[in-house]
């Protein structure tokens, strides 16, 4: 009798790494502690269901529910070795995943879960808790506007689509999400900041935090609410709060060289020191909501912003001159102005369109010529007058230079004492605002791909967005730990970049770290009642990454635990 040889091959890739990272966060245990299923529910718990789904999302960059079960079938032996609970394929059906989303959509349970995860993460990874960044984004959906899904100002540049809005708070420097507050898509940003601050305070049980946000956080009531709670803020003032005319008053001493400026310096990629900004500060008393406090105002000129403004000004001046010069030319489709009044109206319209009024001297003259027209067919000779309009353009160099000197200035507001955060430190700190923007880009793009959102129910949408923020938390912590260890060891990581194996980096992204674990396979051979397993040998780069994460060797070798041969030999080439 011939015995059948069974051979099964599964892609392992980064699955063990991701699940191990989630275990370090106690993600499954925390979810199970705060999301209580129906009493008759059986099968895989909410916690491990969420972990497996998140692993699928981060590994496959796909959050669609109907793709999870086929994926589980393809890596069933791998998951059976990695999960502490037995499972069935039916645990990953659409209705069971939808149950998880409905549980995550409960606001009270979600806030308790976020608080528990934040405290766990801070304790496990010894995270600094000094700077919190706040910002809001929108997630567009192709559905009818109702409930949370309403049309509003779209940050995805899709005003035609319904959307939801999410306020997020992240912890510096790892940009780990602390909270995510989901509201209707037509909500304004300004009223979302103080509730987010209050939630962070309850979560961290700490005062003296520095909240950093954009100009929408600069509403006076918001600043008063932060200051009255013994916390600090740093944000630029909006044009409504600090109009150009008022900035010009504070800028006058600088232009008259009566006010000295403090420079802001930063090392560039070549190790050279660049001057990136300059400015000065003053103190101003503030009062709002019955609370009085002292606020520092920082008038800062960004060199890059100013240079961009100068280039734009030069372009507008050139464009305006090109539009004005041919006004008096005749030709097909051209009708020159008949007199100086018409010419002046046309010139003023062009100057206004290109915002260069007062920067160009445009002189308009009229020349009237008379000529004798001979009579024809009995008509007498007559004298005809013809007006010729001439335009001369001259750039007002002095006005242009004065305008350039006023470009690139912005006013920041903060209540942090100067001895704790000087002007240079405040500018550099605000310039790290890209960290939370990177979170939004990661959330909307690869690998979380919240847009487009493949759900239509309100509770499903809230639950899915919150699930994806858990994935964002995993990515940010993974990235932070590796970068911190590389900095401590002062040894860069080699081999992350395809086609350039000698390129080294001290700041690898989570996406590249996970990409390094591609093409790891598990082969299961069943013959004569014996099970043999073979795992693709880990490369030195993969071993180094696991070492940096304190996950080696148990993360991948546990896949060989069901083999009848020793695990060490099965992982050898």
C-alpha positions as CSV (number, residue, x, y, z in Angstrom):
1,X,0.0,0.0,0.0
2,X,1.4,3.4,-1.1
3,X,1.3,6.1,1.6
4,X,0.3,9.6,0.6
5,X,2.8,12.4,1.1
6,X,1.2,15.6,2.2
7,X,3.1,18.9,1.5
8,X,1.8,22.3,2.6
9,X,3.6,25.6,2.1
10,X,2.5,28.8,3.8
11,X,3.8,32.4,3.6
12,X,4.9,33.4,7.0
13,X,6.6,36.8,6.3
14,X,6.0,39.3,9.1
15,X,3.1,37.5,10.8
16,X,5.1,36.3,13.8
17,X,6.7,39.7,14.3
18,X,3.4,41.6,14.2
19,X,1.7,39.2,16.6
20,X,4.6,39.3,19.0
21,X,4.6,43.1,18.9
22,X,0.9,43.0,19.8
23,X,1.6,40.6,22.6
24,X,4.1,43.0,24.1
25,X,1.3,45.5,24.2
26,X,-1.1,43.0,25.8
27,X,-3.4,44.1,23.0
28,X,-5.6,41.0,23.0
29,X,-5.9,40.9,26.8
30,X,-6.8,44.6,27.0
31,X,-9.5,44.3,24.3
32,X,-11.0,41.3,26.1
33,X,-11.0,43.2,29.4
34,X,-12.9,46.1,27.9
35,X,-15.0,44.7,25.1
36,X,-17.4,42.2,26.5
37,X,-19.1,39.9,23.9
38,X,-22.6,38.4,24.1
39,X,-22.9,35.7,26.8
40,X,-23.6,33.0,24.3
41,X,-20.7,33.9,22.0
42,X,-18.2,31.1,21.3
43,X,-14.9,30.8,19.4
44,X,-12.0,33.1,19.2
45,X,-12.2,36.1,21.7
46,X,-12.5,39.7,20.5
47,X,-8.9,40.3,21.5
48,X,-7.3,37.7,19.4
49,X,-9.8,38.2,16.6
50,X,-8.7,41.9,16.5
51,X,-5.0,40.9,16.6
52,X,-5.4,38.5,13.6
53,X,-7.4,41.0,11.6
54,X,-4.8,43.7,12.3
55,X,-2.0,41.3,11.3
56,X,-3.9,40.8,8.0
57,X,-4.4,44.5,7.5
58,X,-0.7,45.4,8.2
59,X,0.6,42.5,6.2
60,X,-1.7,42.7,3.2
61,X,-2.7,46.5,3.3
62,X,-6.3,45.5,3.0
63,X,-9.1,46.0,5.6
64,X,-12.0,44.4,3.7
65,X,-13.8,41.9,5.9
66,X,-14.5,39.4,3.1
67,X,-10.8,38.9,2.5
68,X,-9.8,37.8,6.0
69,X,-11.2,34.3,6.0
70,X,-9.5,33.2,2.7
71,X,-6.2,34.7,4.1
72,X,-6.6,32.7,7.3
73,X,-7.1,29.5,5.3
74,X,-3.8,30.2,3.5
75,X,-1.8,30.6,6.7
76,X,-3.7,28.3,9.0
77,X,-0.8,26.2,10.3
78,X,1.2,29.4,11.0
79,X,-1.6,31.0,13.0
80,X,-2.3,27.7,14.9
81,X,1.3,27.8,16.1
82,X,1.2,31.5,17.0
83,X,-2.2,31.9,18.7
84,X,-2.7,30.8,22.3
85,X,-6.3,30.0,21.6
86,X,-7.7,27.4,19.2
87,X,-9.7,28.8,16.3
88,X,-11.9,27.8,13.4
89,X,-12.2,29.3,9.9
90,X,-15.7,30.4,10.8
91,X,-14.3,32.7,13.5
92,X,-13.3,35.1,10.7
93,X,-16.6,35.4,8.8
94,X,-18.0,38.8,8.0
95,X,-20.6,38.7,10.7
96,X,-18.1,37.9,13.4
97,X,-15.8,40.7,12.2
98,X,-18.8,43.0,12.1
99,X,-19.5,42.1,15.8
100,X,-16.0,43.3,16.7
101,X,-16.5,46.6,14.9
102,X,-19.8,47.2,16.7
103,X,-18.1,46.6,20.0
104,X,-15.3,49.0,19.1
105,X,-17.8,51.7,18.2
106,X,-19.0,52.0,21.8
107,X,-17.5,55.3,23.0
108,X,-17.4,54.5,26.7
109,X,-15.7,51.1,26.2
110,X,-13.3,52.5,23.6
111,X,-12.1,55.4,25.9
112,X,-11.5,52.9,28.7
113,X,-9.5,50.7,26.2
114,X,-7.4,53.6,25.0
115,X,-6.6,54.6,28.5
116,X,-5.5,51.1,29.5
117,X,-3.4,50.7,26.3
118,X,-1.7,54.1,26.8
119,X,-0.7,53.3,30.4
120,X,0.5,49.9,29.4
121,X,2.6,51.3,26.5
122,X,4.1,54.0,28.6
123,X,5.1,51.6,31.3
124,X,6.5,48.9,29.0
125,X,8.4,51.1,26.6
126,X,9.3,53.9,29.2
127,X,7.9,56.5,26.9
128,X,8.4,60.2,27.6
129,X,5.2,62.1,28.4
130,X,5.9,65.7,27.8
131,X,4.7,66.7,24.4
132,X,1.3,65.9,22.9
133,X,0.3,66.9,19.4
134,X,-3.3,67.5,18.3
135,X,-4.8,67.6,14.9
136,X,-7.8,66.6,12.9
137,X,-8.4,64.9,9.6
138,X,-11.3,63.6,7.5
139,X,-12.0,60.2,5.9
140,X,-14.2,60.4,2.8
141,X,-16.8,57.8,2.0
142,X,-18.9,57.1,-1.1
143,X,-22.3,57.0,0.6
144,X,-25.4,59.1,1.2
145,X,-24.9,61.9,3.6
146,X,-26.6,61.0,6.9
147,X,-25.7,60.6,10.6
148,X,-21.9,60.9,11.0
149,X,-21.4,60.8,7.2
150,X,-21.9,64.4,6.2
151,X,-20.4,66.7,3.6
152,X,-18.0,69.4,4.9
153,X,-14.6,70.9,4.3
154,X,-12.7,68.0,2.9
155,X,-9.0,67.6,3.7
156,X,-8.9,64.9,1.0
157,X,-10.0,67.5,-1.5
158,X,-13.3,65.6,-2.2
159,X,-16.1,68.0,-1.1
160,X,-18.5,65.9,-3.2
161,X,-18.2,62.9,-0.9
162,X,-19.6,62.4,2.6
163,X,-17.0,62.1,5.3
164,X,-16.3,61.6,9.0
165,X,-13.9,63.7,11.0
166,X,-11.4,62.4,13.4
167,X,-9.4,64.3,16.1
168,X,-6.2,62.6,17.1
169,X,-3.7,63.1,19.9
170,X,-0.2,61.6,19.6
171,X,2.7,61.4,22.0
172,X,6.1,62.7,21.0
173,X,8.6,61.7,19.8
174,X,7.2,58.3,18.6
175,X,3.9,59.8,17.3
176,X,2.0,57.1,19.2
177,X,-1.8,57.7,19.1
178,X,-3.2,58.5,22.5
179,X,-6.8,59.0,21.5
180,X,-9.0,59.2,18.4
181,X,-12.3,61.1,18.6
182,X,-14.7,60.6,15.7
183,X,-17.4,63.2,15.0
184,X,-19.7,64.2,12.1
185,X,-18.0,65.2,8.8
186,X,-19.4,68.7,8.9
187,X,-18.0,69.5,12.4
188,X,-15.6,72.4,12.8
189,X,-12.1,71.7,14.1
190,X,-11.9,74.4,16.8
191,X,-14.4,72.9,19.3
192,X,-12.6,69.5,19.2
193,X,-9.4,70.5,20.9
194,X,-10.5,71.1,24.5
195,X,-12.4,67.7,24.7
196,X,-9.3,66.0,23.4
197,X,-7.1,67.8,26.0
198,X,-9.5,66.7,28.8
199,X,-9.4,63.1,27.6
200,X,-5.6,63.1,27.5
201,X,-5.5,64.5,31.1
202,X,-7.8,61.7,32.3
203,X,-5.8,59.1,30.4
204,X,-2.3,60.1,31.6
205,X,-3.2,61.6,35.0
206,X,-0.6,64.2,34.5
207,X,-0.4,68.0,34.3
208,X,2.3,70.2,32.8
209,X,2.0,68.6,29.4
210,X,2.8,70.7,26.3
211,X,0.1,70.6,23.7
212,X,1.2,71.5,20.1
213,X,-1.2,72.2,17.3
214,X,-1.9,74.3,14.3
215,X,-3.7,77.6,14.1
216,X,-7.1,76.0,14.6
217,X,-6.0,75.2,18.2
218,X,-5.2,78.9,18.7
219,X,-8.8,79.9,19.6
220,X,-8.6,82.0,22.8
221,X,-11.0,79.8,24.8
222,X,-8.9,76.8,23.9
223,X,-5.7,78.4,25.0
224,X,-7.4,79.5,28.2
225,X,-8.7,76.0,28.9
226,X,-5.2,74.6,28.5
227,X,-3.5,77.2,30.6
228,X,-6.1,77.1,33.4
229,X,-5.6,73.4,33.6
230,X,-1.9,73.9,34.5
231,X,-0.8,72.7,31.0
232,X,1.1,74.5,28.2
233,X,0.4,75.1,24.6
234,X,2.3,76.1,21.4
235,X,0.5,77.1,18.2
236,X,0.6,79.7,15.5
237,X,-2.0,82.4,15.6
238,X,-4.5,82.5,12.7
239,X,-4.9,85.6,10.5
240,X,-8.1,86.5,12.2
241,X,-6.3,86.7,15.6
242,X,-3.2,88.4,14.2
243,X,-4.1,90.2,11.0
244,X,-1.4,91.5,8.6
245,X,-1.8,95.1,9.8
246,X,-1.0,94.1,13.4
247,X,2.0,92.0,12.3
248,X,3.2,95.0,10.4
249,X,3.2,97.1,13.6
250,X,5.4,94.5,15.4
251,X,7.6,94.2,12.3
252,X,8.3,97.9,12.1
253,X,11.1,97.9,14.8
254,X,12.7,95.0,12.9
255,X,12.6,96.9,9.6
256,X,14.0,100.0,11.3
257,X,16.8,97.9,12.8
258,X,15.7,98.9,16.3
259,X,14.9,95.3,17.3
260,X,17.6,92.6,17.4
261,X,16.6,89.1,16.1
262,X,17.5,85.7,17.6
263,X,18.5,83.1,14.9
264,X,17.2,79.5,14.8
265,X,19.8,77.0,13.7
266,X,19.7,73.4,12.7
267,X,22.1,70.7,11.4
268,X,21.5,69.7,7.8
269,X,22.0,66.2,6.3
270,X,25.7,67.2,5.5
271,X,26.4,68.0,9.2
272,X,26.5,71.8,8.4
273,X,24.6,74.4,10.5
274,X,21.8,76.2,8.6
275,X,20.0,79.3,9.8
276,X,16.4,78.3,9.2
277,X,14.5,81.2,11.0
278,X,14.9,84.4,13.0
279,X,12.7,86.3,15.3
280,X,12.0,88.0,18.6
281,X,9.4,87.7,21.4
282,X,7.4,89.8,23.8
283,X,4.9,89.0,26.7
284,X,1.3,89.9,26.6
285,X,-1.5,89.5,29.2
286,X,-4.5,87.4,28.1
287,X,-7.9,87.0,29.6
288,X,-10.7,84.5,28.5
289,X,-13.4,82.6,30.3
290,X,-12.7,84.4,33.5
291,X,-9.0,83.3,33.6
292,X,-6.0,85.6,33.2
293,X,-2.5,84.5,32.2
294,X,0.7,85.7,30.6
295,X,1.4,84.6,27.0
296,X,4.6,84.8,25.1
297,X,4.2,86.0,21.5
298,X,7.0,84.9,19.0
299,X,7.3,86.8,15.8
300,X,9.3,84.5,13.6
301,X,10.5,84.7,10.0
302,X,11.0,81.3,8.3
303,X,13.8,81.5,5.7
304,X,12.3,78.8,3.5
305,X,8.9,80.4,3.7
306,X,10.3,83.8,2.9
307,X,12.3,82.5,-0.1
308,X,9.2,80.8,-1.4
309,X,7.3,84.0,-1.0
310,X,9.9,86.0,-2.8
311,X,9.9,83.5,-5.7
312,X,6.2,83.8,-5.9
313,X,6.3,87.6,-5.8
314,X,8.9,87.6,-8.7
315,X,6.6,85.3,-10.7
316,X,3.6,87.4,-10.1
317,X,5.4,90.6,-11.1
318,X,6.6,89.0,-14.3
319,X,3.2,87.7,-15.1
320,X,1.5,91.0,-14.5
321,X,4.0,92.8,-16.8
322,X,3.4,90.2,-19.5
323,X,-0.4,90.8,-19.2
324,X,-0.1,94.6,-19.3
325,X,2.4,95.0,-22.1
326,X,0.2,93.8,-25.0
327,X,-3.0,95.7,-23.9
328,X,-2.5,98.3,-26.6
329,X,-1.6,96.0,-29.4
330,X,-4.1,95.5,-32.3
331,X,-4.7,92.1,-33.9
332,X,-7.1,89.3,-34.4
333,X,-9.3,89.0,-31.3
334,X,-7.7,92.0,-29.7
335,X,-9.5,95.3,-29.0
336,X,-7.2,97.9,-27.4
337,X,-8.6,100.4,-24.9
338,X,-10.1,103.4,-26.6
339,X,-8.9,105.9,-24.0
340,X,-6.8,106.2,-20.8
341,X,-9.8,105.5,-18.6
342,X,-10.4,102.1,-20.1
343,X,-6.7,101.3,-20.0
344,X,-6.5,102.2,-16.3
345,X,-9.4,99.9,-15.5
346,X,-7.7,97.0,-17.4
347,X,-4.3,97.7,-15.7
348,X,-5.8,97.9,-12.2
349,X,-7.7,94.6,-12.7
350,X,-4.4,92.9,-13.7
351,X,-2.5,94.4,-10.8
352,X,-5.2,93.2,-8.4
353,X,-5.4,89.7,-9.9
354,X,-1.6,89.2,-9.4
355,X,-1.5,91.0,-6.0
356,X,1.2,93.5,-7.1
357,X,-0.7,96.7,-6.6
358,X,1.7,99.4,-5.6
359,X,4.8,97.5,-6.9
360,X,4.5,98.5,-10.5
361,X,4.4,102.1,-11.8
362,X,2.2,102.1,-14.8
363,X,2.0,105.3,-16.7
364,X,-0.8,105.7,-19.4
365,X,-0.7,108.4,-22.0
366,X,-3.0,109.3,-24.9
367,X,-1.9,110.6,-28.3
368,X,-4.6,112.0,-30.6
369,X,-3.8,112.2,-34.3
370,X,-5.9,113.9,-36.9
371,X,-6.0,113.0,-40.5
372,X,-7.9,114.1,-43.6
373,X,-10.3,111.6,-45.1
374,X,-11.1,112.3,-48.7
375,X,-14.7,112.5,-49.8
376,X,-16.2,109.7,-51.7
377,X,-19.3,109.5,-54.0
378,X,-20.4,113.0,-53.3
379,X,-19.4,113.1,-49.7
380,X,-17.2,116.0,-48.7
381,X,-13.7,115.7,-47.2
382,X,-13.6,115.3,-43.4
383,X,-11.2,115.4,-40.6
384,X,-11.0,112.2,-38.4
385,X,-9.4,111.9,-35.0
386,X,-7.7,108.7,-33.7
387,X,-6.6,108.2,-30.1
388,X,-3.6,106.0,-29.4
389,X,-3.1,104.8,-25.8
390,X,0.5,104.1,-24.7
391,X,1.4,102.2,-21.5
392,X,4.9,102.3,-19.8
393,X,5.7,99.9,-17.0
394,X,8.4,100.4,-14.3
395,X,9.1,98.2,-11.3
396,X,9.2,100.1,-8.0
397,X,12.4,98.5,-6.7
398,X,12.1,100.1,-3.2
399,X,8.5,98.9,-2.8
400,X,9.4,95.4,-4.0
401,X,12.3,95.2,-1.5
402,X,10.0,96.4,1.3
403,X,7.4,93.8,0.4
404,X,10.1,91.0,0.4
405,X,11.2,92.1,3.8
406,X,7.7,91.5,5.1
407,X,7.3,88.0,3.7
408,X,7.7,84.8,5.8
409,X,6.7,86.2,9.1
410,X,4.3,84.4,11.5
411,X,3.3,84.9,15.1
412,X,3.3,81.9,17.5
413,X,1.7,81.9,21.0
414,X,2.8,79.9,24.0
415,X,2.6,80.0,27.8
416,X,5.7,77.9,28.4
417,X,8.3,79.8,30.4
418,X,11.2,81.0,28.4
419,X,13.7,79.2,30.6
420,X,12.1,75.9,29.7
421,X,11.5,76.6,26.0
422,X,13.2,79.5,24.2
423,X,12.3,80.9,20.9
424,X,14.7,78.6,19.0
425,X,13.3,75.5,20.8
426,X,9.7,76.5,20.1
427,X,10.3,76.9,16.4
428,X,12.1,73.6,16.1
429,X,9.4,71.9,18.2
430,X,6.6,73.2,16.0
431,X,8.4,72.1,12.9
432,X,8.1,68.5,14.0
433,X,4.4,68.8,13.4
434,X,5.0,66.6,10.4
435,X,5.0,63.6,12.8
436,X,1.2,63.6,13.3
437,X,0.7,64.4,9.5
438,X,2.8,61.3,8.8
439,X,0.3,59.4,11.0
440,X,-2.6,60.6,8.9
441,X,-0.7,59.7,5.7
442,X,0.0,56.3,7.1
443,X,-3.7,55.9,8.1
444,X,-5.0,56.8,4.7
445,X,-2.3,55.2,2.7
446,X,-0.2,52.0,2.9
447,X,-0.6,49.8,4.9
448,X,-3.7,50.8,6.8
449,X,-5.6,52.2,3.7
450,X,-8.6,53.7,5.5
451,X,-9.5,55.3,2.2
452,X,-11.6,54.1,0.6
453,X,-13.6,52.8,3.5
454,X,-15.4,49.6,2.5
455,X,-18.3,49.8,5.1
456,X,-21.5,51.7,5.0
457,X,-23.0,51.5,8.5
458,X,-22.1,54.2,11.0
459,X,-21.1,51.8,13.8
460,X,-19.0,49.7,11.4
461,X,-17.2,52.9,10.2
462,X,-16.4,54.0,13.7
463,X,-15.2,50.6,14.8
464,X,-13.0,50.1,11.7
465,X,-11.3,53.5,12.0
466,X,-10.6,52.7,15.7
467,X,-9.3,49.3,14.8
468,X,-6.9,50.9,12.2
469,X,-5.7,53.4,14.9
470,X,-4.6,50.3,16.9
471,X,-2.6,49.2,13.9
472,X,-1.1,52.7,13.8
473,X,-0.1,52.3,17.4
474,X,1.7,49.0,16.6
475,X,3.6,50.6,13.7
476,X,4.6,53.7,15.7
477,X,5.9,51.7,18.6
478,X,7.8,49.2,16.4
479,X,9.5,52.1,14.6
480,X,10.3,53.9,17.9
481,X,11.9,50.9,19.6
482,X,14.2,50.1,16.6
483,X,15.3,53.7,16.2
484,X,15.9,54.1,19.9
485,X,18.0,50.9,20.1
486,X,20.0,51.9,17.0
487,X,20.7,55.3,18.6
488,X,21.8,53.6,21.9
489,X,24.1,51.2,20.0
490,X,25.4,53.9,17.5
491,X,25.3,51.3,14.8
492,X,23.2,51.9,11.7
493,X,21.0,49.2,10.1
494,X,22.3,47.9,6.7
495,X,20.5,46.1,3.9
496,X,17.0,47.6,4.2
497,X,17.1,49.3,0.7
498,X,16.6,47.0,-2.3
499,X,19.4,47.5,-4.9
500,X,21.6,49.4,-2.4
501,X,22.7,46.9,0.3
502,X,25.4,49.1,1.6
503,X,23.1,52.0,2.4
504,X,22.8,52.5,6.1
505,X,20.1,54.2,8.2
506,X,19.6,55.1,11.8
507,X,15.9,56.0,11.3
508,X,14.2,53.1,9.5
509,X,10.5,53.2,8.9
510,X,8.1,50.5,10.2
511,X,7.0,49.8,6.7
512,X,10.6,49.0,5.6
513,X,11.3,46.9,8.7
514,X,8.2,44.7,7.9
515,X,9.1,44.5,4.2
516,X,12.5,43.0,5.2
517,X,10.6,39.8,6.3
518,X,9.1,39.0,3.0
519,X,9.4,35.5,1.4
520,X,9.7,33.6,4.7
521,X,7.8,30.3,4.2
522,X,6.8,27.4,6.4
523,X,6.7,24.0,4.8
524,X,4.8,21.2,6.5
525,X,5.5,17.6,5.3
526,X,3.3,14.7,6.6
527,X,4.5,11.2,5.8
528,X,4.1,7.9,7.6
529,X,2.4,9.5,10.5
530,X,5.3,11.9,11.0
531,X,5.1,15.7,10.7
532,X,8.2,17.6,9.5
533,X,8.4,21.3,9.3
534,X,10.9,23.6,7.6
535,X,11.2,27.3,8.0
536,X,13.1,29.5,5.6
537,X,16.3,30.5,7.4
538,X,16.3,34.0,8.7
539,X,18.8,36.4,7.2
540,X,21.3,38.4,9.3
541,X,19.2,41.5,8.7
542,X,16.1,39.8,9.9
543,X,17.9,38.5,13.0
544,X,19.3,42.0,13.7
545,X,15.8,43.5,13.5
546,X,14.4,40.9,15.9
547,X,17.3,41.5,18.3
548,X,16.6,45.2,18.3
549,X,13.0,44.4,19.2
550,X,13.9,41.8,21.9
551,X,11.9,39.2,20.1
552,X,14.5,36.6,19.0
553,X,14.5,33.6,19.0
554,X,11.1,32.5,20.1
555,X,9.1,34.5,17.6
556,X,9.8,32.4,14.5
557,X,11.2,29.1,16.0
558,X,7.8,28.4,17.7
559,X,6.5,27.6,14.3
560,X,8.5,24.4,14.4
561,X,7.2,23.3,17.7
562,X,4.9,20.6,16.1
563,X,7.7,19.1,14.1
564,X,9.1,15.7,15.0
565,X,12.7,17.0,14.5
566,X,14.6,19.6,16.5
567,X,13.7,23.2,15.7
568,X,17.3,24.2,15.3
569,X,17.9,21.8,12.5
570,X,14.7,22.6,10.8
571,X,15.6,26.3,10.5
572,X,19.0,25.6,9.0
573,X,19.5,25.8,5.3
